[in-house]
């Protein structure tokens, strides 16, 4: 980068006493002074501008009636609800696309990453083309493209029916669903509790086995807690699990689960785009496991499944998990592109609020607070997972 | 999971005796090494050929390539069965250069050429020296003169008439050029021993990286006028540019910090032993090594910025994607958005693919 050679500069010797501390203090005072000065300048401008426009700062507007329509929401909403509730509905919409997107992108990305390593030339080439094409085109362009395709789909009457009970039309994707009311949720909640209890019991059993070497089977607990207990509860409460099939009535569909075109386009765009990055992470993770590990596992005579589960995957995951965290964060942040196609996530709702009330600072502060919280949540979970699988050096 | 189990087998398959027709042998190793593999290959071939066939039918065989000016009736006749590429010759000047005065469009075109030349020269190892900085400053100044005009007999063109590819390139390149020094300062700040400087740097990086770029752009377009004294107003493009620079600075700082961590501590100690001051130590010893370490991730970040500039569509700035989206508002051509999106996607792809190839070649030769 530089052509000249470093030459020690001739310099006067100051007394050593406190010199480093003094320069350090000088720089800190300077930097903090500049930052405080700039912030104070901006703040005073803002206060003057806001009072000139008769906007009162503060979050009091959250209690007022929102009046904006939200067409597609997970939570019950009507325009007479408050801005606060509109925001919460927006957060739920963001989480709905982010959580499902993360799960689907991980599955698709892992499959494509593995395909890239396949011995089948055609499969690995196809996976490479997929990764290269999707990574090198802006996500927003892909999103608009998917949305245009969604709108070009036939009307409800002429909907595509790839599988019985599934309809794809310009109204979105309609799937058969099991309606979940409170009784069903109670049963599912029991199953989750049972699973948690099983994990704890299994950990305790393994600890016992470590102590005396006697194997203790864990599967009876699994069957009992995760399957039998919720099943018994379901029978006792008389909960019904009938599948609701969507049907065409007039110009629209009745029943089933509807994914609106905006949501569906956003989900497809986020999942395909992020899966291309995840595929590369998975590929490099698997390639990072030295061949000697495969050979050693083979030499031990391990079964394929055991070899993958116990030898290869734990080592690959150490390389995979940290970059995966940042992909999950990216997917969540990218879900804010929803505003471009009119899916009402938290950014889109904050933007409408901002236009209706003029509360720019508060609306943007809320967006930042929401995303910082989600980011911290994902980082926290992934760091916990990472520390669990990290190499324990003995 | 069957695919994973193929990995250790691959070299064994390659070590089979080399007999017979080389084409058959290649097919056998790469497509039909086992029965499941063979079935997979046949299925993939079937799907692929069907896909390619229908794309060729839509995009080539049934496509309309040219129509009389401003007349889309030929396209409407093949709607659904054939592509309407005629929209590209009809609209390409608007998509590439937006509402820039038609007779002056050689100026943005020349700017694009200058940008590409600048990128090309920056990738040559022979140019990796101090003069490159002057080359960047000179070229960017020349591009500003070309775009704005007002001197040397060029007519003045105000910023709100700029559009298309030059705007995308300006946002990405100026974002990198100004974000880079900012990133270096913040990276040094984050590794500094001074607690106030360090915590301010951490706060800046984490705040910017924690929120989506969309919200920063909203902030630039809505809140910036609130921050400034009344009567003082700057252009929308410049506001978006500032948001992108701040965004770029935070991401570049993290990459440069990685490079700083990779410089062995012996280098720092040696510089201290020579009696170099803090700034000379970093300018002469540490940063040159740190930046060399992180050139491949820097290129990757630049690819990401280049793609992310398309987000300015949301605040209504006429970059390449926005001009494309605007071009298809025209009622006569409204139904042919897919063709326009494919055209624009191809432009983005060419730029990003070239850069990612370059980054990969750097990774392959790094350490030499």
Interface residues (C-beta under 8 A of the other chain):
Chain A: X1 X2 X3 X4 X6 X8 X9 X11 X24 X27 X28 X31 X32 X35 X42 X45 X46 X48 X49 X50 X52 X114 X115 X117 X118 X119 X120 X121 X122 X123 X126 X132 X133 X135 X136 X137 X138 X139 X140 X141 X142 X144 X145 X148 X149 X152 X286 X291 X294 X295 X298 X304 X305 X308 X312 X333 X334 X336 X337 X339 X340 X347 X350 X351 X354 X360 X361 X364 X367 X368 X371 X372 X375 X376
Chain B: X1 X3 X4 X5 X6 X7 X8 X9 X10 X13 X30 X31 X33 X37 X40 X41 X44 X45 X48 X128 X129 X130 X189 X193 X194 X195 X196 X197 X200 X207 X210 X211 X212 X213 X214 X215 X218 X219 X222 X223 X225 X226 X227 X228 X229 X230 X271 X274 X275 X276 X277 X280 X283 X284 X285 X287 X288 X291 X292 X303 X307 X308 X310 X311 X313 X314 X321 X325 X337 X338 X341 X344 X345 X348 X349 X352 X353 X356
